[in-house]
Amino acid sequence: MKILKTDGPGIQKLYDRNLYARKKRIEEKVRRIIEDIRAKGDDAVIKYTKRFDNVKLTQKQIKVTENEISAAYQGITSDFISTLKIIINNVSLFYKKQLKKPCRVKNEDGVILREKITPLDSIGIYVPAGTAPLVSSVYMSVIPAKIAGVKRIVLVSPPDKTGNINPHILAVANLLKVNEIYKIGGAQAIAALAFGTKTVPKVDKIIGPGNMYVTEAKRQLFGYADIDMLAGPSELAIIAGRQSNPDYILADLESQAEHLGGLAVLITPSKKLVKQLKQYIPNGYVVHTKNMAETIDVANRLAPEHLQIMTTNASGIANKIQNAGAIFLGLYSPTAVGDYIAGPSHVLPTLGTAKFFSGLCLSDFTKTSHIIAYSKKALERVREPIEKVALLEGLTKHNESVQIRFK
């Protein structure tokens, strides 16, 4: 592991890691793919699937058929179905608690202010499958969307060399009643969802993690469709002290190293831990701090996707954390429990964007309309303030639209 000091030059690279997504070469390549999909639709989707996935599809083969879904169940065991039921229950329980009641304000003059919460009509879920089929991304995305009331859920995932989507991805999506599944991946899949093609219908919002090309496509296409966040390689930071168990820390850091390009960081003021772990995890970092206050400051500046706090006062430290996608407390809350079964979605902000993005919430699948109703008496009471502000802005017709109601 690389040892970093808080006052050294190396740590700034960790703080600035979100700049990776703007590499000129990637930006231009993705832009060309997007324009091609926009202009040529399915033909371009087929072309890029052949180029990047080495799979030749016809237009009819882009969408997964009922027969393909039925065939996927042949390799699914009853044990997996039982496990899935437990997971679905946990995730559903968490997101049902997020259901929000619209706010309402009413006064004696006849003013009524309220909000109307409406689920999005359609979303597209991207499920990576390049280095590993992320089956968990299916249920971690579909379940909150279903609970929020989204009517149409579309799933896209790149095909393997045989031209098929991983059977577990298909089975989970089918069990969760996802009716539209397409064998496309990469930037071309994001563009197809944003613009729509003859085969792949347009969606209102695109969610789900992906590689740097997927992330860059989401960035460029924001506005044609909404996006959840700009997610990069997976990240784990661990706050630990001298009493922390080094074996647990090492196991958790090693688990993060399984992700391609994943970031594993230990932040600690303990010289003992630094000495014990510095020879392990060659692609990881140890940030050696002066004290726990500086440790917390480093964690907040890092704004990691996952933050494990493995100290005796984990809850107290968590209260001082402002920037993290998900926070795991204590010795028995490894990141893996959040990745697979705890309940909150593992679709989380990375690359320091936890400073302004949140993990996937029910509100990501809804939109709010403000409803405003005034009586004549209520409008009369605000005539003067409206007039003053409207005339100050030089918008006389705004003022007249109010005054005409009292002539």
C-alpha angles and dihedrals in degrees: 000000000000113000113220129189119213091236095045129100096243096069093061089066089060092051091048097044093115089077091076094085092065098065106147095226093053093043093054095043092052092047091056091049091049094050091047092053090046093052102036106024116188094010090060092044089055091046094053093043088057092045100045104025098030090231123128111212132179120220091259091052096058092083118062111243130222089249091056091050091049090049090052091064092063090079096041117102126213088240090062091051090051091050091048092054091056091049094047090051093051095047093044093049092055097047096044086061088058094061105125131213113222115249120245132194124188131171136186094257091066100263114148120183122176142145130238116213113206128181117236114261095228142005134185119218119204114207115190118222105161103104095010134358105251098212091166091062088066098060094033088060106030098050098057089044091053093047090049088056102248107171101204124036120184122191126199127186132162117257123242123238091281091057095252136115116240107279093229091055090050094046095049092047091049094048088053089051099248103162101184119062124162131193098228134110144172128040089324091063092051091049092048090052093047098047102022125226133213089273103027113055121218118259132205097229137019122209137173140076126276145154124292092278092054091046093049091048090053090050093051095044097048104123095037084064133357119254133206099226144308102271123187135175116333118270139200129184121183125201109204140163135202092278093056119111108253093201091058092046092050093048091051094047091048091051090056091051088064089076115086107252091359119163120227118185131175114199114193144143090210115110088191093060092045090053093047097048108029094095093055133077100030093201095047136088138227116204106201109206133190096235143341093276090059089044090058091047091053091049092051092049091047092050093195128199092235123023120187117194108201101176135109091255098044096145093050092051091045089059088062095049112102102167123049135108094223130358121211118198129209138351097304102050105082118174089252091071089060093043094058121012121000096093112246111099118264089218095110139159118268138178092053093302091122082090088077109004128072134208116270109296135178088254088065088071099046139061130208130225119196114226118204125185124175129183120219090257092051092048092049091056092058098041094103098049090048091050093050095049095041093051091044088057092044093242100133095165089059088058094045091053087064099038094052089067090066101046 
